[in-house]
Amino acid sequence: MKKVFNASILAAAVALSFGANAADVEIDTKLSITQEAAAAGVASAEYGATFTFYNREELAAGDIVTITFPIGTVIDAAETFIGAGVGSFDPAVVADSGSATKNPTVKLTVATGSPVLANSKTLVYLGNNTGTNAVPVLNDGFLPKVGNAVYTAEDGFSGTPKDTTGSNTVALTTSTAQETASVATKFNGFIKRDARGTFETSKGTLVAEVTVARPAATTKAAVASETLVITGKNFDTVTQVEAAICSDGSAIAADLTSGQPVFADAGCAGAATAIKVPVLAAAATCGGVACVAPAKPDTFTIDTATLTAVLPAAVAPATGVAGKFAVAFTSDTTKTFPTGSLTVDRSVEYTKVTATTNPVFDYIKDADFGKFQLDASVVNVPYLPVGYGLTPNVEIANAGSTDAAIQLEGFDQYGVAYGPVAITTVAKKGAVTKVSEGDIQTAFGLADTDKKKLSVTFVLDADAEDITLAPYYRQNESRVNVMSDQYKK
């Protein structure tokens, strides 16, 4: 619908340039107020504007043109100036400010002996004008309410409506979102199989991005607080999370030579700068306040006020700005970096003016923010009864072209965790290799008499599509097959 409407406006403008009957009325400056400003009760400032109409029927002496505005519109004064037509109106323009129940109006009367010929262009200056018709001076004194200005004309003697063809209304205000945000790049990071606290920097995506834009608008609300919240699992093993932005709106680059994503000023185009906001770092600050551990161990909350403050003209109401929050995790190389999916939220709280409470707008809610995974083929066998005399085994088919090293990790029925431990057995290329009950017991340090119901995860240095597991155990003369989590993938 919006595209059709815009296309209609364009077609109308083209038609007018060739003298066809097109839009009859327009206004040069509409009041642009954000939805957030409206929710916060922010008042707009008065300004000056020019209302233009094209009469499509000749107006004779004494005929009256009326422009009607929504109730509550401020019109301190008005003047007219014939732009490109033939004829004139009386110099006195009558501006009626209306009331709580009456619409404000501006009325013009056609001058005696000077009819306004059809298709004449008339400009009406709205506001406190101190110039002449030939040289208008626009100050302020005009402030519209939401709604349309409506043009009507009538015979000055009989009151019969005139000039009724065409489009005789124009919207006085526009509404826009004060901010828009979206996930531009998701995490797709890989953790080294043999060094679980270290990233694999040769592939994947270790830096995610959220695009934030604040369009131009006449009236905006003041930001009280703003956050970017990242949710995952087992974040207690993360050293810190960093967020950065380029002041020129470009996408920041991260230095990966250290094996960790590091933001630097040089990562922005031109003379731009980057602001870093570590979240869980000793003696660090987060947006100007001391960093503290998150209330939820699986949630990181980043105060982004420091970041948006570096965008050019970030506080200028009439200037739109845009940039990208870049986010990266720093791991402790002595620990196991958490794997799994992440989500992200973007919220901004605006300062109330006449509202009862500060309005909060959620621009992103529980959006997919990518994942971190081991740089390996990972298959879980949820149940292997070890030490019960059932002889559990796991057969591994490797269709790849290279042997695959194997790591085991798991937990038992009592919640005791084991591994990760590398075993000497390798999954031979183009072959089927057995990992026996004894291999598992040795890896996890279990005695033959230890009865454990184990969930065992196999981590293999191979592509996932090349590896298939067939776990089973024996009960009397029967072989009982056990399902792995490959059926989920």
N, C-alpha and C positions, 0 to 999 in steps of 0.2 A: 504494500500500500504506500509506504514512504517513497519507494523508488518511482512509483507511478505519479505520486504527487509532485516530486521534484522534476520529473520529466514534463509534467503539465506546466509547471512554472517556467521552465526553459522554453517550451514551445510558445507560451504566451509572450515571453520577452521577445522572441524572434518575430512573432506576428506583429507585435507593436512597432518594431523597427521598420516594418513594411507598411504601416498605416492601417493594419487590420484592427478590428475591435478586440481588445485584449483586456487584461486586468485594469480596472478603472482606478483603484486606489492602492497606495503603498505608503510605507513609513520607513525612513532611512535608518533609524536606530531603535531596535527593539530592546526591551529590558530582558537581559539574560540572567536568570537566577537559578542556582543549583537546587536540586531536590534536597540536598543536605542543609542548605541555608534556609529553605522553607521549613524544614523539620525543626531547625534550631531557632526559628523566629527572628532571623536576621532582617533588619530593615534596609531597604535600598535607598540610595541617594537620588535626589532629583537631578534632571539633566535637560538638555534642549534637544528637540527633534523636529524633523520636517515631514509633514504629511502632504502627499501629492495626490491630486485627483485629475482625471481626464473626463470631462463631461462629453457624453456621446450624443447629446441632444442640445440644440441651441437653447441658451437661457436668456430670457428677455428682461428688460428693465423691471426691477421690483421682485423678480424671482428670488427665492430664498434657498440657500444650500445649508444643510445642517449636518454636522459631524457629531455623532453620539458616542460617548465613551462609557466603559464599565463604571458602575457605582464605586466611588472611592478613588477614582483617578484624580490626580492633582494637576490643574491647569491654571497657573497664575496669570498668564497673559497669552495673547495670540496676535499674529500679524499675517497679512497675505501679500503675495507677490506673484503677478502673472508671469509665468516662466516662458512658454512658447505658444501662446494662443492669441486669439483676437478678442478683445473685450476687456472689461474691468469690473471689479466689485467696489462698493463704497469703501472708503478708507477705514471706517470704523468696523472692527470685528468684535462681535459680542461673545465673550467667553463666560459661560455660566458654570460655576464650580460645583453645582449640584448639592446633594445632601446625602444622608444615610439611606434615604429611600428614593432619591432622584438621581438620574444619570447626568453627569456633566456634559455640556454641549459647547460647540463652537458654531456660531451662525454668521453667514456672509450674505449680503444682499447685492444683487447685480445693479450697477450704477445706471442712472438714466442716460439714454443716448449712446450706450456702449454695450450692446449685447455680447454675451460670451458665446462665440461661435462653437459649433460642434467640434469635438476632438481638441479643444483647447486644454492647455496644461496649466494647472494652478497649484501653487505651493502655499501651504499654510505652516507658518513657523510657530511651534508650540514652546512656550517658556517665556522667560523675561527677556524680551527683545528691546534693545535700546537703539537699534539702527534704523535705517529707512527701508522701504520696500526694495529699493535697488541694491542696498548694501546691508543685509540683515546681520545682526550680531546675536549669536545664540549663547545664552548663559545656562541657566537652569530653570526650575519652575515647572517642570513636567515630570510626572511619575505615574505611569499607568498601572492598573490592576490587571489581573489575568482576564483575558477576554478579547473582544474585537472592537475596533473602531468602525462605525457604520456610516456610510455616506447616503444622504437622501436629498432630493431637490423637489420643490413644489412651486406652483404658480403663485406669485405674490398677491394676486387678487382673489382667486377662487380657492386656493389651497389644493388644487388638483396635483397629484404626484406627477413629476416629470423625470426624465433621464433615468429610467428604471432598468435599462438593459445593462448587460455586463456584470462584472463582479464588483460589488460595492462594499465589501468588508475586508478588513485586514487584521491579522492577529497582532497584538501589541507586545506580547512577551514570548520568550522561549524558555524551556526548561531542559537542563542537562544534568548528568551525573557529575559531581565534583571530582570523582576519581573513578577510573576503571583499572582493573588489574586482571592478569591472567598468567598462567604458567607457560613460559616460553620454552624452557628446556628442562627436562626431567633428569634426575640422577639415573645413571646406568653404570654404577661403579663396581669394580671387581677387586676382591680382596685376595692377596696371595695365599695359596693353599698351604705353603710351608712356613709362612710368616704372617699369621692371621691379623697382626696389628699393622700391616703394611699394605698400601694400595698397589695395584697393578696399573702403572701409569702409561703403559703402551697402548691401551685400548679402553673403550668405555667412556663414560662421562662422569667426571668427578666434581663438576661445578654445575649446579642447577640455577635457573634464572626465572625470576618473576618480573614481568613487565608492568610498570605502573605509569599511568598517564593522568594528568590533571588538566582537563581542557580549559580553554578561556571562558570566562563568564563575568558578567557585570557585578553580580552579588554572590559572594561565597561565604561559607561559615569558617570560623577559626577552628583549627585542629587542636583538640585537647590532648589526645594521645593517639599513637598508632603502633601497631605491632604486626610482626610476621611470626606465625607459630608453626613449628615443625613437629610432627608427631611420628614416632616409630616405636621400636622396642629395644630394651636393654641399653638405653643411652648412658647408663652409669659407667660404661667403659669408654665413652668418648671424652677426649681431652677438652675440646672446645669446638664451637661452631662459629664461623666467620661470615659476615655479610659485608658486601662492598657495593659501591655504585660509582659510575663515572659522571662527573659534573656536566659533561657535554652530551649525555644521553646515550653514548655508545656502549657496546657490550664490553665488559672488562675481561681481560685475559688473566689466567692464573699460571704461575711458574710451578712446574711439576718436577724440576730437577732434583729436589730434595726428597722425592718420593711422597710428598704431601702437597696439597694445593695451597699455594701462598699467593695472596693478592698483593700487588704493588702498584704505586702510582704510575709506573711505566706501563701498566697493563691497560691504560686508557688511551684513546686517540688524542692527538694534539697535546694541549697543555692541561688536559683534564686531571682530576685527582681522584683518588679512591679513599673511602673512609672505611676502616675496619671496626667491627663490633664483635669482639670475642665474647662468648656467652659464659663459658665455665673455665675461666683462666684465673690463676692466682693474681691478686692485686690488680686486676683489670677493671675497666669500667664499661658499662653497657649503656650507651646513649647518655652519658654524663652522670650515671649513678653506679654505685658499687655492684658488681655482679654477685648474684647469689644462686645457689643451687635451685633448680626449678621445683615447684611444689609437686609436680608429677615427674617421676624419674624418666618417663618416656616422652616428655614434651620439652621443647626448647622455645622460649619466648624471646624474640629479638625486638628491642625498641628501635624502630626505624626512623625516628625523628631526626637523628644525627645524619642519616643518609639522605633523606629528602631535602634537608636544609641546604645541601651543596648544589642542588639543581638550580640553574639560572632562573632568576625571577620567580622562585618558588612561592613567594608570598604576594606577588603582584596579581590582583584579582583578574585583570583583563588579559593576562599572558598565560598561555597553555604551556605546560612542561611535561616531559616524559623521560623515563630512564628505566634501567633494569637493575633490580636487586640480584646480585650474584651471591650464591650461598655455597659454602664448602665446609666439610667436616675435617677436623684434624684428629688423628688417632694416636693412641699411645702404643708404640711399637712393641711394648712388652705385654700387651693384652690382646684379647681377641676382639676385633672390631665387629659391632653388631651387623648382622645381615637381615634382610627383609625389606618389606615395602614401607614407604613413607607417604604421609599426607601433609598438606600445607593449608593454612588459613591466613587471610589478610583482613584485618579489621581496623577501622578508624573511628575514634570517638570525637564528636564535634562539640564545641562549647555552646551551651544553651544561651539564648538571649531572652526570649519570652516563653520558651518551652519549659515544662516542669522538670524534666530530667535531660541530661545530655544524651542526644541521639547517637546510637552506635550503628554503623553500616558495615556489614560483612560483604566484602567484595569478592573474596574467595572463601569457600567453605568446604573443608574435607576433600580438597582436590588431590588427585594422584600426583605425587611428587617424585615418582620413580622408585628405585630400589638399589640396594647393595647386595652382591652375591659373591660366593667363593668362585675363584677362577679355576673351576673344576667341574666334573660331573658328580652330582651329589644325589645319592639314592638312600632313602631310609627304609629299613626293615623294622616294622613296629613291634614284632614279637619273635624272639628266639629264646627258647628254654635251654639254658646252659647249665650243666651239672646235674641234670635229671636222668641221665642215661638214655637220652633220646637222640643223641648224635646229630645235632643241627649243623647244617652246612649251607653255604651260599655259593652257587655257581655263577661266575661272571663271564659273560660273552663279550669279547672285545672285537668289534668289527673294524677297528681303526688300523692304521698302518704303523703304529709304534706301540711298544709296551707301555702300560700305564701303572705308575706307582700308586699304592693304596694307603690311605689313612683311615683309621677307625675311630669313632667317638660314639658315646651312648649314655644311657642311664638305665637304672634298674627299677624294680617294683618299690624300692624304699626311697627313691629320689636321689640316689647316689650317682654322680656324674663320672664318666670315664673318658680319658683322651682329651684332645685328639692325639693318636699315637700312630706312627708310621710302622707298617709291618714289612717283613722281608719279602713276602710273596708279592709278585707283580702280576697284573692281568696281561697275559701274553697277547701280542697282536695277532689278529685273525684266528683266535683260539678261545677255548673255554677253560677257565682257571677256577679251581675250588679254594675257597677260604673255609677252613675247617673249624670245628668247635675248639680244638686245641690252639689254633691261631688266635682266636678271639680271647680265650682264657689267658694266653701269654701276653697279648697286647694290653689287657686290662688288669693284669696281675692277680688273676683269680686261681684259686686251687681247684683241683678236680672235684672236691666235695662241696664247693660253694654252689649253692643252688640259686641261680639268678634268672629272672625273667627280664630279658634285655630288649631295649629298643636300640638298634645299632644303625648308625649312619655311615655309609661307605663314601669316601671322598676320593675320586680317582682323577689322575692327571690325564684326562681325555675329554673329547667332545661328547656332550650328552647323547647325541644321536648314535654314537658308536657303542654305547654301553647298555647292556641289559642284564638284570639280576634275576636269578631263579633261586629263592631261598626255600628250604624245606627241613623237616626233621623226620625221624623214623619212630613209629609206635608199633611195637611188635613186628609183624612182617609188612606193615603198611607204610607207605611214604606219604607224609602229610605236607602238601604245598602251602607255603606262607606267602601272602600278598605283600608286595612292596609298594611304596608310594608312587612308583612309575605310572600306575593307573590314573593318577591325578593329573599328570603332566601332559 
